[in-house]
C-alpha cells in the first residue's frame, strides 16, 4: 500500500516531546502504543493485549480512552501474539516470531520482543521508503529505569531491556533492510539505536516556505524555458521544484534553487498523454506541505505562488475558476465558464490531501482527468476553495506553443470563437508586463502571424 512513499514511525522515547508532530499532518504515519495520544497517526500500532485493556479501563485517563475508542482517522493494527479476543475495529496480523523480520504480510510480522521492532517490520512490508524513526531513543534514565515521553505503563521493565531491543533490530532487521536497498533514518541523533543513519533536522519536513512545485514536461524545451522565466519572477519562491521529464530529447533545465530534476525514461506502453503518470512519478519526492502544479506551457503572473500558498491556509484544495485560455498562433481566446472546478494547471493542495491524489493515480487513473477527480472529491467533502482572479489575472492557459502537442480541445485554434486584435489587446490586458515575451515568440518561432483580426 505504501510502496515507494515515505512514512514516519513515532515511538515512545522522551525525544518525542521535542518534536513538532504537527509537521506530520498528511504524512503516512505509525503511532506505537500511547503515541496516538499526542497526534493522529495513519495506524495506531500495538502488540500487547494488556495495552488496550489498560486503555479501555481508563488507566491512562478518560481522554485517552475516548480518543482510542472513537478513533476513525486511521486504523488500529495489532500483532496477534496472544489468544485474545480483539475488538471488532482492530486489524490483526499474525505473529511471525521473535527472530523474524518479514518481507510480506502473508508471512506475518516479526515481534523482536519489542513493539518498535514490529512497527518497523510493518512499515517495511507495506513498502515504505524511506522510513523515518521518531522517539526510538532506546535508552533509560541512567539509573536503571525505562523512560518515555508520557508517564509510562502499569508494569515496568529494567533499563537494560533496551539492549535486547537494539540487538534484535541490528541483527535481524538491518540485514533485510540493507538487502532491499531501502532507507531507514533515525531523527534523534542522541538515540542509542546507532544502526541507522541519523538526520536532523529532517529535510523532508523543513522545506523553506513549505511549498513544493510539480512540473511535468517533455519535448517542450521552448515552453519550459518560459516556465523557468515565470518561476524566477515569483514574489514567493518555492522551497522545492520537482521537474519530471519524459521527453524523447531530455530537457536541460537552467540552475534553479531547490529544483529536483527527475528523468522518467519514456516507455512503449506509456499512456497518452503522460501528464498523470509524470505527476505520479513526482509523488515520492514531495517534501513540502503545500503542493502547487505548474504546467510547463502556461503563463503564471509574479504573485501566483504567493496567492495560492495564502489560499491554502484557508482550504485543503484551492484553484482558480473561470480560466482564461489564449491560443497564441491564431489569437483565439476564451474565458471558461468553469465555476465548479479548476484545471490541474491552476490547482493546489495541502499535504493532507496528498493521499487522495495518490489514491486516484494508484487506482490506474493515469489517463483520466485528475483535476475533475480532485474537485469532485473536494466539493463533496467541503475541502475545496475556488476563487476568481478577474480583477488581477494570475494565470493564462497558453495554447499552441512549440513542442509536444497538448491534450484538450484548447490546443485547436480553429475552435475559438473570439479573436484578438492586430495589436493583441486581449493578450496585453491579461499580462500587461509580459505580453511582449509571447509577441517575440510569435514573430520568431510561430511564423510571425500577428495579424489575426481578419483570419
Protein Blocks (a to p, Z undefined) as FASTA:
>chain_A
ZZoiacddddfbfklmmpcfklmgoiacddehjlmmmmccfbdcdfbfklmmmmmnomno
jklmmmmmmpckbccddddfbccdddfkbccdddebjkbccfbfklopaeklpaklmmmm
mmmmnopacdddehilopaehnopacdfbebjfbdcdfklmmmmmmmmmmmmmmmmmmno
pacddfbfkbcblkbccddddfklmcghhiacddddehilklmmmmmmmmmmpmbdcfbd
cdddfbfbdcdddddehiacddddddfklccdfklmmmmmmmmmpmbfbdcdddfkbccd
fklmmmmmmmmmmpmbdcdehiadddfknopacddfbfkbccfklcccdfklmmmmmmmm
mnopambcfklmmmmmmmmnopaccddfklmccbdcdehiacjddedjklmmklpmbdcd
fkommlmmmmmmlmmmmmmmmmmmnoopablmlZZ
